[in-house]
């Protein structure tokens, strides 16, 4: 069952080649970064460079992917 779920995520990512500019732009985290949800539980982070889609990360559930893009030198609020 888990293998099928992972396979479906991989298939979803591979289908980004058809319409790569979908998802939500997250330039606030990284220029060119996009996020896309999968089955309400997975967030896929990717960027489009020319005709290539680069998967940056795949996060499950409530994982805090934004923390990975925080500037270490930025003052804490």
Secondary structure by P-SEA (a helix, b strand, c coil): caaaaaaaaaaaaaacccccccccccccccccbbbbbccccbbbbbcccccbbbbcccccccccccccccccccccc
